[in-house]
Amino acid sequence: MKKGIHPNYHRCKVTCLTCGTTFETGSTLNEIKVDTCSHCHSFYTGKLTFTADTGRVAKFRKKLAASESAKQGK
């Protein structure tokens, strides 16, 4: 491998925002935050759970609800 062209690869901490589980993995980042991990995902646990909507989907739903209420108010 050529020297000086590759990013630094080191141990990083992964934190699940849904259940709070943390574990370590290798990455070029110092810390990774994920919405769902294998400890709380319904595919791995066999239980159906609802997580808090964060990000683009929640933002879209909020805008959609606002536009629908504005249409009904006319």
N, C-alpha and C positions, 0 to 999 in steps of 0.2 A: 504494500500500500504506500502511496505517496504521503509524505509528511506535510502537515499544515493545511490539507484540503478537507479533512473529515471533521464533523462536529464532535464535541466532547460527549462521550457516552458514559453515563454513570447511573448509580442507583437513585431512584426517585420514589416519592411517596404518592400513592394513589388514594384518594378519599372519595367515598360514595356520599353524595349529597342527600340521598333518600334515607339510608339506614345508618350512616356514620361509620361504616366499616373502613378500616385503612389497611393497606398492604404495600409491599415494596415490589418494584419491578425495575427493569433497565430502560432508560430513555435518555434523550438529549435534553429533556425538560427537567426542572428541579421538582415540580409538583404538578400532579394531574388531578382534576376534579371531574368525576363522572356522575351522571344522573342516576344510573341504575347499575348495580354490580351483580355478580353471581349469587350473592347472599340474599338479595331481595327481589331478583327477577322471577316472575311467575313461571317461566319455562324451567328454571332450575329448582325452585322450591315446591312447585305443584300447587301453590296457593295463589288465588287471584287477589291482587292488592292494587289500590289506586294510589298513584303518586301525585305530588303537586306539579301542576303544569308550569314550566318555566321556559322562557325563551320565545322563539318565533311563533309556536303554536298558540300559546297563551295570549300573545300580543294580537294575533290574527282573530282569535275568538272574541277578544274584548272589542276590537274594531268592528267585527261583524255584528255583535250584539248592539253596539251603539248605533250603527247604521240602520239596523232593523227597527229599533225603537224610534229613531228619527222618522222613518218611513211611516210608521203607524201613527205618529203624532201629527202628520199632515192632514 
